[in-house]
Amino acid sequence: MTHPNELLELAVATADEAAALIARERTGAGADVDTKSSPTDVVTAVDRAAEELITRRLLAARPDDGLLGEEGADRAGTSGVRWVVDPVDGTVNLLYGLPAFSVSIAAEVHGQVVAGVVHNVLTGERYTATAGGGSFESSPAQPEPVRLRGSSPVSLEQTLVLTGFGYRVEQRRVQGAVVAELLPVVRDIRRHGSSALDLCTVAAGRVDAYYESGLKPWDHAAGALVAAEAGLVVTGLPGRAFADPLAIAVAPSVAGPFVELLDRLHWS
């Protein structure tokens, strides 16, 4: 059986290559933009080129593996390993030059995510995790990986929350109503525009909780492992799986009341 560390090593090397490609090509990304589920849900030639690079690199190293990518790559494989890839998580940020877009690569073994990397293209911050091996952050300023352990707010009133919004108007309307009810109860709310980086940000303890609805596997596969290995509660609403429909990652000290609050707001 392939060890998670071996899969992580390949994922990191591949994410580094893809991030370098995106950094080189990003200034021209706005010249070739298509839409997907709505006029605000966009894909660029840079997204597609990055996914092609990642697919080639991973399958050249491991030709029997499966692969699922946001921009259309879908291969079953025969090894029991499947790669889950978001070549650019935060494409709108890429178009606007905001420093919050990332390459996200996760490795599943028989359906269970065992390794993952999220690489912030512009800052060089890299978040990694293996199942049972902890999660870590490194950067150009701090090359030696630092273990991530989340935060410990003492109450909901002191909980800083990250969230994100979908692309469809009707979905945004519901999400906005939830935020209106949530905002008076917590410390404040942030929105960065990259779910993979959001999950890593809460893992690093820079915020205390994150939630978002409508995520796809490539949005959260690597980031959710980073969050879980940092000791966060990674869950869905009561009785529901993670990301079905809500993805939640929250500090254990406020996990109970935070999940209860989201459950009430989403189903009231």
Secondary structure by P-SEA (a helix, b strand, c coil): cccaaaaaaaaaaaaaaaaaaaaacccccccbbbbcccccccccaaaaaaaaaaaaaaaaacccbbbbbccbbbbbccccbbbbbcccccaaaaaacccbbbbbbbbbcccccccbbbbcccccbbbbbcccccccccccccccbbbbbbbbbcccccbbbbbcccccaaaaaaaaaaaaaaccccccccccccaaaaaaaaaaccccccccccccccccaaaaaaaaaacccccccccccccccbbbbbccccaaaaaaaaaaaacc
